[in-house]
Amino acid sequence: MRLRTSLALFACVFAFLIARARADETVKVTITVTVPKDTPEKANLYLAGNLKEVGEWKAAGVKLTRNDDGTYTFKADLPKGQTLEYKINAGDWDTVEKDSGGSEIQNRTLNLDADKDEKITVQSWAKKPAGGDGKVSTITGNVQTHEHFTSKILGNERTVLVWLPPDYETNTAARYPVLYLHDGQNVFDASTSFAGEWRADETATELIRSGKIQPIIMVAVANAGAARIDEYTPTRDEQHARGGKGELYARFLISELKPFIDAHYRTLTDREHTAVAGSSLGGLISLYLGQQHGDVFSMCGVMSPSLWWDNQQLLNSIESDPQALKREKIWLDIGSAEGPSEEATGHVQRVQKLAKILEAAGMTPNQQFTSRTYEGAQHNERAWSRRFGEVLQFFFAKS
């Protein structure tokens, strides 16, 4: 009787030890993560998952190690026999990984039946992670970054951002109209802006998904810093001792950038599907591009244009011969509070004068061109972002 009891007790202890050994058994897991090109170099990334070893779905579960080649690595011993479910983020769920079109993805899964060495690729972020400066990106959707895009014509380089419409990856037979935007640092991302952002990515996404505009590609061309004034002005202003490289900038857009965009993305390359837009000096150079290069651009967005430049040279040129602009579709606007009272009045008057010139030339208001004055609107990105959706609908409304 004692023997049977001892054997039973031994069997229980043995089973307990086996179960405990199995519970303590782990596998070595290595996950190497390739991230989108627009991920800031010093971004902090994390793996968040279902197991307690990775934080039980806390966003900042386990910090990843950045490698010299720009990839990130997760390494851990995890319980054998479990299934790891996880996603990559930058420490909060607002930055969680998305698919190439900016849509949600299913949790990644890994069966922990043996040691694992996995390689994964993050297609895009819900919002781009912060860089070393701590600024959080506000980019929405699928934005491709081309850093150090070099111009032989201008002798400098800049960043070019290409925003792709939500269906770009799934509707592979489609080709899209293209809108080129100046001051590209301010177009999509508050973290790169020098004065605020236009929220062009969020606005276009909303309008496309609601069926108000057709899907488009937007190309945000960063300015070249100190060269901005020279490149965005068609003539030299002796009072400011600056300017006059606008035609070189036009050649850069037409001969260097546009061929690159057309070769790497599914664009509609003809003038009927090519637009350009900008604000302030960016509005001035957009108007110039419509006047001088209407064979390339059929639509020009002229927002709060600096028509005062060089004693109104461009405005006077159009007044003397408006014929070149008659084949364009032109958005023209101004805010009533763009500067001190007298200065703001002058800006409004010049824009209204241009509208009268276009109408006198035979262009139909609200069809071939539209002119708006926004009461109380100032000369800043916040004001331009509020009306950018109207620009998109004027150019790209679904027929």
Buried (B, 14 or more C-beta within 10 A) or exposed (E): EEEEEEEEEEEEEEEEEEEEEEEEEBBEBEBBBBBBEBBBEEBBBBBBBBBEBBBEBEBBBBEBEBEEEEBBEBEBEBBBEBEBBBBBBBBBEBBBBBBBBBBEBEEBEBEBEEEBEEEBEBBBBBBBBBBEEEBBBBBBBBBBBBEEBEBEBBEBEBBBBBBBBBBBBEBEEEBBBBBBBBBBBBBBBBBBBEEBBBBBBBBBBBBBEEEBBBBBBBBBBBBBEEBBBBBBBBBBBEEEEBBBBBBBBBBBBBEBBBEBBBEEBBBBBEBEBBBBBBBBBBBBBBBBBBBBBBEBBBBBBBBBBBBBBBEBBBBEBBBEEBEBBBEBBBBBBBBBBBEEEEEBEBBBEBBBBBBEBBBEBEBEEEEBBBBBBBEEBBBBBEBBBBBBBBBBBBBBEEE
